Amino acid sequence: MVQLQDQICPKEPVIFYTAGGNHLSAHQNTCQTENMFTIEHEFDASVITLVDDEATQLMEDVTINIFAECVTVEQFDPRTDRVQKITMSHNQIRDLAAALDLPEGVYRFSRDDSET
């Protein structure tokens, strides 16, 4: 359980990533800002909404829908007046979460068969 309001701040920012099953979470513990997001658990998906509430030029909210078979990332595009959607597999989300904290390079995950 992560307490965002009363946390003890480290000297350096710490980023936590978890990807597995139907859940993806990313949390940067800097204690310098108060970013807003919501998490809702629907019948067929978990829904995370990221609110851009601190930038000088605010971007539209990003909604991440985590289904059993895939993950969709949606954002309203005011230029086209349409919602743009990207559909990703859970493996792609796992790779994305890992890539956020890795240096430049080419990587491949190998699955340990003993973990299945």
N, C-alpha and C positions, 0 to 999 in steps of 0.2 A: 504494500500500500504506500503510495507516494503522497505526502502532504505538501502541497505547493505553497500554502500561505505561511506556515510556520517552520519552514525548512532551515537547516543550518547551511550556510553558503560556503562552498570550498573556495580556495584561492584561484583555481583555474576552472573554466567551464567544463562540465562533465556531460557527455551525451550518452544516454542509455537507449539502446534499440532492442526490441524484441519482436521477432517475426516467427509465427508458428500457428498452425491450426487456422482459426478464423480471426486471429488477433494480430495487429501490428501496432506497436506503440513506439514513439520517439519522444524523448524528453531531454531538453537541454537545461541543465541546472546552473543558471548564471546568477540568479537572484537580483539582477539589475533591472529587469522588466517584468511586467505582468501581462503575459500573452493570454488570450482567451481562446478556448476551444470547448466544444461540447462532445459528449459521448452518449449515444442512445442505443439501446438494444431493442431492435424490432423483432418481429416474428421470424423473418428470413434473413436478417442481416444485422450487423453492428454498424452504426453510422457515426462517423467522426466528422465534425465540422470545425474547420480552422478559420478563425476570424482575424483579419489583418487590421488591427486596431491601433498600430503605433507608427506606421510609415507616413512620410509626408505626402506621398501619393498613394492613397489606399487602393488595394486590389480587392476584387470581389472575393467573397468567402469561397473556400475550397471544401467540398464535401467528399468524403471517402466512404464508400459503401463496401463493407466486407461481407461477402457471401460465402457459402461453403465451396463453391466452384471457382470463384474469381473475385477480383477487387476492382471496383470502378472509382475513378477520380473525376469529379465534375466541377466545373467552374463556369459561371455565367460570363459571356463575352459581350460587353455593351456595344462593341463595334458592329457585331453581326446580329445582336439582339437574340442570341441563341445560347443554350448551354452546351459547352464543349465537354466531351466525355472520352476518357481513355480507359480501356479495359485491360487488366493485367492478371497474369496467373499468380498464385501464391509464391511460386518459385521466383518470379520476377520481383515481387515485393521483398522477398528474402534477400535477393541480390542487391536491390536498391538500398535496403537498410544497411547492409554490410558495406556497400560502396561509399556511403556518406562519410565513413570514418577511415577510408583507406587512401593511400597515396596513388598517384597516377600509375597505371600498369594494366596488364591483362590478367584476369583471375578466372578460376574455375572451381566451383564447389564439388567436392566428391562426397558421396553419401556413404557412411559407414553402415554396412548391412546388419551389423550387430545391434543397431539402434532401432530397427523396425519391429 
